[in-house]
Amino acid sequence: MAKPDSVTVNRKTTLTGSGFKRHKKLRIWECSARSWVVPKQICNHRNAVTVRTGSRGGFTVKFKALVCPAASSSAAPTASARKGFSRRCFVGVPTPSGVDVVILVGATRITVTGP
C-alpha cells in the first residue's frame, strides 16, 4: 500500500507491505507494469529502495517517486513533455517467474504527476 497513492515527482510516499517472509531483504522498484517479458526494461533503475521485513513479514518505508518508464518506447517523455504529466506506475519487488517473465510481487499502483 502507498500513502498517499498520488505523488508529485520527487516527493515521498510511505509504502507499507505485509505477507512477505520474515527478516527478508527486499529491493522495491518503480515500474510501469505489474509483469513483463524479459528483456523488456520497464523499471526506473535509478529509483529503488531496500528494506528488511520484520518478525511478522511486514515493512514500512519512505519512497521517493520519480517517473517510471513509459509503457512503450514511443511514448517516452522528453524534457519538454514532462510539464503537466500524470503517469500510472507500480511499486513492488521484481521477481522472476518461469523462463522469461518478471512479476512485480506486492505491487501497488501510484500516480506520479508533474508540474
N, C-alpha and C positions, 0 to 999 in steps of 0.2 A: 504494500500500500504506500502511496506517496501522498504527503500532505504538506502543502497544497498540491493538487494534481495539474494545475495550470501555472506555469512559471515563466517569468521573463528571462530571456537568455542571460547567462552569467549570474543568476540568482540561485539560492539554495532551496531545496525541498527536503523534507525529512522522510526517509524510507524506513519502513517497518516491515520486517519479514518474520515468518514463523513456519514451522513444519520441516525445517532442514535437519540434518544430522547434528548431534550435539558437538560442540567445540570444533566445528569445521571452519576452515578458512575459505571464504568465497570472494570471487572477483566479480563485481557488478558493473555492467556496461550499459551505455545508452545506445539503442539500436532502432532501426526504422521498421522492423517486423519482429514477430514472435518466433518465427522459424524461417530458415532459408537453406538453399543448397550450396555446398562448398563448390567453387572458390569465391562465391559472391561475398563482398565485404560491405556489410550494411551497418556496422557499428562504428561509433566515433571512438577510435583507438586512443585519442588524446584525453578521453573522459571516462575514467573508471575509478572505482573505489574498492579497497579491500576491507573486508570485515571478518570477524571471527564470531561464530554463533555462540550463544551461552549454553548453560546446562540444560535448557529446555528446547534448544534448536532455533532460537529466535535472535533477532538483532534489531538495532535502531542506529541509523547513521545519517548524517547530513550529506547531501549530494548536490553538487553544483551543476545545473543544467546548461549544456552548451547547445549544439544542434546536431541531431542525428543526420546521417547522410540521407539524401533524397532516395525514395524507393526505386527510382530509375535514374540512370546517369544523365539522361536528357533533361531531367527536372532539377538538377543540382543548382543550388542558389549561387549567384555571383555576388560579389561585394555590393553592387548597387541594388540587386534584387532582394537583399536581406532586409531592407527597410519595410516595416509593416508586415512581416511574415508571421505565420502561425503554422507549426508543424507538429503532427502527432508522432510521438516517439514511444518506445517501450524501454523499460529499465528492468534488468534481470541478469541471471547468470548463464552465459552461453555454455551449452553442454552438448557434446557430440551425441547423435542418435542414429544408429545404423551406420551405413558406409559413408554417406556423403551429405548428411543433413545435420544441421545445428538447431537446437531448440533453446529458446530463452526461458530457462526454468525460473518460476516465481515471477514471471513478467507482470508488470503493472504499467498501465498507459499513463503517459503525461503529455501535456500540450505545452510546447515551448514557443513563446511569442517574442517578437522583437519590435522595437520602436519604428 
